[in-house]
């Protein structure tokens, strides 16, 4: 059987058009964008052209876009950069208990450096309350960081409402939008957001490159030093192939947003219908908010089974799924997101994330559900 990849929330296959652009760039362009000779000028045009294209598709100014090495660096740069640029105003930060570890661990480091962090709870669907955000505000609050789409359960947070609240109090607002790009429409200049993090490899682009939107006028202290690249906000020689590939991936993701959404809805619907047949309608529980969600991420618990055993059996059937964030799923620890949602232990210990994308088909969803049913029947019979 051909392998079935259902871990697109961790990383996506590189789109063929992106690969072609990058291949041609690697063969034909090798100048340093900071050099003044013709090779350097050519390289500079490539970087600036990629920046212009991305800014155009995302609705911001090119000077508001900073290339980074990925979503983790973008989150780090935004949080450290904004916190230390605003330290004269206060040292209080607000985030949620269900953020990606790139945010949570950065907040932990900031706490060790003298900042105070409030970690907001979420409800049983992973949704944060606007009332809780407002209640947590203090005179010395300088930064709020809330993700757009949760990478484990797909819940979409009320970003615009939180952003308006922050703007009304003069508080900086950062959004981790790594899972939102290519799944939700966005025009950055119309959003009440100061910083927004992105990553190329979640939308058919290459691994190792991301971006940070920095609203014009928003303060940002650089974390890397050595050169004046990215308007002095992020030192380091730019990767020509990666920036060009990222721009192409953004173009494809934004241009095909409606089509991708419809496909994700069809795949989700098919998988759930088939799970009803093979696992039983009462044999699984969907984790997350079923209204405020993205269709491409489906977190499901199978009571009576164990996450690690299910994943191992699926892998033996050449089906790739996950237990949660790609940065921690290798350890098979219980998801901090599901724990924050206060799910019962039987759901915590049996949860699997299926995430769909480029190349997946309805036929694959049928096969996956059938295999899940067979595995569950075998495990439950054994018990």
C-alpha positions, 0 to 999 in steps of 0.5 A: 500500500502507498504510504498515507501522510496525515501529518501536514500540521507538522510539515507539508510536502514541497509543492512542485512549483516551489521545488522548481523555483528553488532548483533553478535558483540554486543552479543559477543564483549564488551572489550575496544580497549584501554585495555591491557587484552585479551578482550581489545586486541580482541576489538583492533583487531576488530577496526584495522581489520575494518580499514584495510578493509576500507583502502583496499577497498578505496585505502589508507593506514590504518594509513590514516583513522580516525573513526568519528561519521559521516559525520558532524564530519568528515567535522568539524574535517577536516576544523578546523583541517586543518585550525588551523594546517596551521594558520601560513601560512594564514587564507583564505579558499575557499568553494562553496555556495552549500556545506552541512551545515556541511561545511558551518556552520563550515566555518561560525564559522571559520569566527567568529574566524578570518578566511576569507572565499570565497564562490564560486558561481555555475552555474544553474546546481550546477556546480562550475567553475575551473576558479572561484576557480583559481581566488579566490586563494590568497597568504594566501589561506590555504584550499579549501573545495568542495563536490564531489557529491551534496546531493540535486541535485546530481551534481558531481564537478570537484574534480580532476581538483580542487585538482591538482590546489590546490596541485600545489599551496601547498594548502590543499584540503578537499572533502565532499564525503558523497554522493560519496561513493558507487556511484562513483569509487575512489582510494584515493591514486590516488586522489589529495585530502588531506582530504575526509569525509565519512558516513556509513549510506549513504551506508547501514551502521549504523547511528552514524559512519563515517570516515575521510581520512587524507593523510599521511603528511597532518596536522590535529589538533584534536578537541576531547581530552581525549585519544590517539585513532585514533593516537591522532587525535580523542579521544573516545572509538571506537564502535566495532559493528559500525566499523565492520558494517561500514567496511562491508557496504564499502565492499558491496558498493564498491564491488557492485558499477557497479550493484548499478549504473545500478539499479539507472540508471534504476530506474531514467529512469523509474521514468522520463518516468512515470512522462512524462505520468502522470505529462506531459513532460512539467509538471516538470523540472529537477534541476541539471547537467544531464551529471555530476551527479549521477543517484540515486539523482533526484531533480525535480520541479513541477511548479504550486505546492508547495513543502510542499503541495506535500511532505505532500500529498506524505506522506499521500500516504506513499511515502517518499521524501524530500525537500533537505538536511535531516539536514534542510528539517524538517523546509521546508526552501527553499534550499540554493543549489537551491537558489545558482543555481539562479533558478526561484521562481516557481522552488524554491518553488516546488522542491522535491528530490527523492533518490533511493537505496536498495530495490527500484523497477521499480514498485515503480517508476511507483506507485510514478509517478502515485501518483504524477500525481494524486496529481498534477491534484488535486492541479491544479484543485483546483486552 
